[in-house]
Amino acid sequence: MDTAQRYWMLELIAFWEGQINTKPLMTALGLTRQSVSHLLTQYQADYPNALTYDATQKAYQVTDDFAPQFIDQTVDEYFSWLNFGRIPTFFQEPTQRSQYCINPLPRFVSPQVMRPLLKA
């Protein structure tokens, strides 16, 4: 699994749940706590104002400056991962395709609306 896929998972959970800690990333990515801690440190170095650590919650909270680079911010993307465990593949170069899949229109829902529902 490459860094883009790991960042995608980090952003997906942080965006929809409003926070992220090591446990869901360990479960989703199959990594050790040390590897996930390194991933979080690396993400913060690449995107310094996106997350802040809250010691009382023992989690990184999204900030107002959080601007996801790897997720499309649709609720469909989150539910696809939640229900089926799908993690996208990121290609370095565009590929030539002879067939295309027509996907349904994305549903944009505010994370502020979804977060209380996800906690219920």
C-alpha angles and dihedrals in degrees: 000000000000130000093259091058091048091048089048091056092046093050094044094056095039093049097049100034097037093232143043136205134173100270101070091043091050090052097043097042100032092234133140121254090253092053092048091048088052090049091052091048091049092049091051090051091051094042104024101179099040101088136024126195117242109199093195092056093034087223142100111255123210113247131212087259093058106124111171115226100183108038128067093221096233122137088227090064092052094046091046090057093041094050102033106017092237115171114184125236115235115213119209093211131028114262129218112245131192094191132041131201118226108220126196117260112277119254113225113204125172113253088222088064094045101044097072090045092052091051093051 
